[in-house]
Amino acid sequence: MNGKNRKDIKPGLRVNITQKQDQHTGRLTGGIVKDILTTSGYHPHGIKVRLETGEVGRVQEIVETSREAEATDRGVR
């Protein structure tokens, strides 16, 4: 799933982002969403988020949906 629609992004999701300094290389950084920074419902380059580590970037892909994250938290896979 891509990260262009704000409705698909929730705190706690595991995502891959591209940070500003990595835009030209396409290098992805993985992490868990802490805050959603984009206020619009859609952004063509991805919704901007802050990860729990403090890194900021645009979501390129959602690695784990909230349903999968909840199952993992409960120890179910």
C-alpha positions in Angstrom: 0.0 0.0 0.0 1.3 3.4 -0.8 1.4 6.3 1.6 -0.3 9.0 -0.4 -3.7 9.0 1.4 -3.8 10.4 4.9 -6.7 8.1 5.9 -4.4 5.1 5.4 -1.8 6.4 7.9 -2.2 6.0 11.6 0.2 6.4 14.6 1.7 3.0 15.4 2.0 1.8 11.8 5.3 0.4 10.5 6.2 2.4 7.3 9.1 3.1 5.0 9.8 6.8 4.4 12.1 8.9 2.2 13.8 11.7 4.2 14.5 15.0 2.4 18.2 14.4 2.1 17.5 10.9 0.5 15.0 12.1 -2.1 17.6 11.9 -4.9 18.8 8.4 -4.0 15.4 7.0 -3.1 16.9 5.5 0.1 14.1 4.3 2.5 14.1 4.5 6.2 11.9 2.2 8.2 10.1 3.0 11.4 6.9 3.4 13.3 4.7 6.5 12.8 4.5 8.8 15.9 2.9 11.9 14.3 1.2 12.7 11.0 2.5 16.1 9.8 0.6 16.5 6.5 -2.8 18.1 7.0 -4.3 17.5 3.6 -6.1 14.2 2.8 -3.7 13.4 -0.1 -0.2 14.2 -1.2 1.3 13.0 -4.5 4.7 12.4 -3.0 3.5 10.8 0.2 2.1 11.9 3.5 4.8 13.5 5.7 5.2 11.8 9.1 7.5 11.8 12.2 8.7 8.4 13.2 9.2 7.4 16.9 12.9 7.9 16.3 12.3 11.6 15.4 13.1 11.2 11.7 10.8 13.0 9.4 9.9 12.1 5.8 7.2 11.1 3.3 5.6 7.7 3.5 6.5 5.6 0.4 4.9 2.4 1.6 3.0 0.9 4.5 4.8 -2.2 5.7 2.4 -3.3 8.4 -1.3 -2.3 8.6 -2.9 -1.4 11.9 -4.7 -4.8 12.0 -1.4 -6.6 11.6 0.2 -4.4 14.3 -2.7 -5.1 16.7 -2.3 -8.9 16.1 1.5 -8.6 16.7 0.9 -6.8 19.9 -1.4 -9.6 21.1 1.1 -12.2 20.1 -0.9 -13.5 17.1 0.6 -13.8 13.6 
